[in-house]
Amino acid sequence: MFNLGFQEILIVFLIVMLLFGPSQLPKLARGLGNAMREFKKATKEVEEGLK
């Protein structure tokens, strides 16, 4: 999707760790998961509405 290698992902992860701290990562991941689930649900609803 974004064509990121292992080193780029590692750098992004380290930056996120520095910005939010390890205690906030589970909350951040949970929020990201919920957002992705809602996006997929909305996409599916739009596709069904077009059919």
Secondary structure, DSSP 8 states (H G I E B T S, - for coil): -----HHHHHHHHHHHHHHH-TTTHHHHHHHHHHHHHHHHHHHHHHHHHH-
